[in-house]
Amino acid sequence: MDTDNPHPLAAPQAARSAIRIGDRFVIESEVRATPLGLLAIGGLVAAILLSVPPIVRAKRAARGPAPRLDGPES
């Protein structure tokens, strides 16, 4: 691979941010990632979000049916 012209998907992207509140509180952050790394992070987030509903559904099924809200049966 040519070191002068790296592949666009392997070229690192960088971002920096700073939040200042008053004179005493400062938060600074910097992140570097490649587009392929961002794709991998997106895949992990999607897998986590897609795994939550089955877990919640299984927990509700183990608890039993929800109580009825229309009052006692006669």
TAFEN-V458436 format. One record per residue. N is the residue number from 1. SS is DSSP state (hx for helix, st for strand, lp for the rest). Layout:
BEGIN
[[N:SS] [N:SS]]
END
This chain:
BEGIN
[[1:lp] [2:lp] [3:lp] [4:lp] [5:lp] [6:lp] [7:lp] [8:lp] [9:lp] [10:lp] [11:lp] [12:st] [13:st] [14:st] [15:st] [16:st] [17:st] [18:st] [19:st] [20:st] [21:st] [22:lp] [23:lp] [24:lp] [25:st] [26:st] [27:st] [28:st] [29:st] [30:st] [31:st] [32:st] [33:st] [34:st] [35:hx] [36:hx] [37:hx] [38:hx] [39:hx] [40:hx] [41:hx] [42:hx] [43:hx] [44:hx] [45:hx] [46:hx] [47:hx] [48:hx] [49:hx] [50:hx] [51:hx] [52:hx] [53:hx] [54:hx] [55:hx] [56:hx] [57:hx] [58:hx] [59:hx] [60:hx] [61:hx] [62:hx] [63:hx] [64:lp] [65:lp] [66:lp] [67:lp] [68:lp] [69:lp] [70:lp] [71:lp] [72:lp] [73:lp] [74:lp]]
END
